[in-house]
Structure formats: structure tokens, C-alpha cells
Amino acid sequence: MDIYNIKKKLKQGEYVAGPFVRMAEQAIIEMIGYAGFDFIIIDLEHGPLEVYQAENLVRTARMVGISPIIRVRENSETMILRALDTGAAGVQIPQINSEEMAAGSVKASYFHPKGNRGVCRFTHNAEYSNIPRDQYFKMANENTLVVLQVEGKGGVENIDAILDTPDIDVLFLGPYDLSQALNLTGQVSHPEVLKTIETITKKARNKGIAVGSFADTPENIKRQKDMGIQYLSTYIDTGIFYESSRKLVEEIKAL
């Protein structure tokens, strides 16, 4: 499987699904890949993972044919650069609150002429210079998936200007942070939260931008698909393991 086909699938209007990963365990990535998910989001924002651990998870993702996306800790050129140098198929950038932040994040994700990403060919992403330089820069600019997260009050207020930023592949709406911005902390199914997500989703799709969001129940996943959300971030590795363990314990105690 081409790990970059996630970008092609989204442009074709397909739905893709994958969990967040917060454990530095390569076997977890293998299991997620064999299970049939489309992508993983290696989470450097929440949890203990560091970039060198993320690179090993990216290697495993490539081995089992699942698209590795890295969510960086913050909107930083250096963090975006390091994430992409690991060989990730894309980068997910949190807390985008303005047009300037959106434009800066996109530019940091691409090489010239689309952006100003720092140049080094001696990285995992470039096969340590095995890929010819011109081919590598062209490939990276064509295939890198750029996901911008809007989840705060500023992002909601400035959404029209953010959506006018060129080269955004996915606008990701963080429902939990968004609920907090609307003074409804944790109420991700509240009508006001859902209405905000639906309104922004329509605006993004009208601009030709795919939309993503997080859901951890089948009901919320179905609701998001019905809204037209394509990039379905479903569950978290730690939550999957915990919930499975809890259910097993309940079954054992009921015997």
C-alpha cells in the first residue's frame, strides 16, 4: 500500500479512518495496520511520545501499509520539520486560530515554491539521500498531507479567513477543545457544538477542503459521516486497550 494514498482518497471524496496513538509500542501499530485502518495519528501533543519514538512508529506503519500522520506538540516550524523528516505521510497541527497561523503552518510543511520547509536530504523521509534530490522535493510537495486543527474560539471566529489559505488538505475540528471554547466543556454532543461543527464542515467542503474530527462512539462516528466529515479520527490506542480490558473483567466477574 502507498502510505501517501490517504491524500488521494480524500481528494476523491472517500472516507478514511484511524486512531490516535500514544503508546511507544511498535506492535500496536502492526495490529492497527493488520486490522485494516487507513491511518494512525501519532500524538506528540498529548501523552509522552517524543520524535525519536515517533520515527520508529512511522517505520512500522510503512511496513504494514498504514499512513502515519504526526500531530505535533505545537504550531512550530521546527516541530513540523522534525515530524515530516521522520517519514510521516503528513502532519497535523493543533490550535490554529488565525489566517496567519494557518499560512505559517502550511508554508512550514512544504518545500519551495509552495513553502519554506527546512531542507535536508539525509533523513528517513528522503531514504537518507537515496532518493534523488529533485525527485524527493517534488514527491514531498505532492504527497504530504497537511491537517490544520481548529478547536478554539479564535479559530471559529476567523474560520472564513483560515479556509482561504491555500494548500490545506484537511481542516480538523477538535470536538473536546471546541466544546470548551463554547463554554460546554466535554459536551461534544451538545446541539451548539454539533451545529458549529456542521456549519464549519459545510464551509470547508464548499472550498474543496476535506474535514476531520474525533469520535469515540459508533453514534458519533455515524453522525460525523452524515455531516460529510471524511477524515475520521476514531478512538485512541490507550482507550481501546482499556475498554477491551474492562469488558473482559466484567465478563469474568459475571461468570
Secondary structure, 3 states (H helix, E strand, C coil): CCCCHHHHHHHCCCCEEEEEECCCCHHHHHHHHHHCCCEEEEECCCCCCCHHHHHHHHHHHHHHCCEEEEECCCCCHHHHHHHHHCCCCEEEECCCCCHHHHHHHHHHHCCCCCCCCCCCCCCHHHHHHCCCHHHHHHHHHHHCEEEEEECCHHHHHCHHHHHCCCCCCEEEECHHHHHHHCCCCCCCCCHHHHHHHHHHHHHHHHCCCEEEEEECCHHHHHHHHHHCCCEEEEEEHHHHHHHHHHHHHHHHHCC
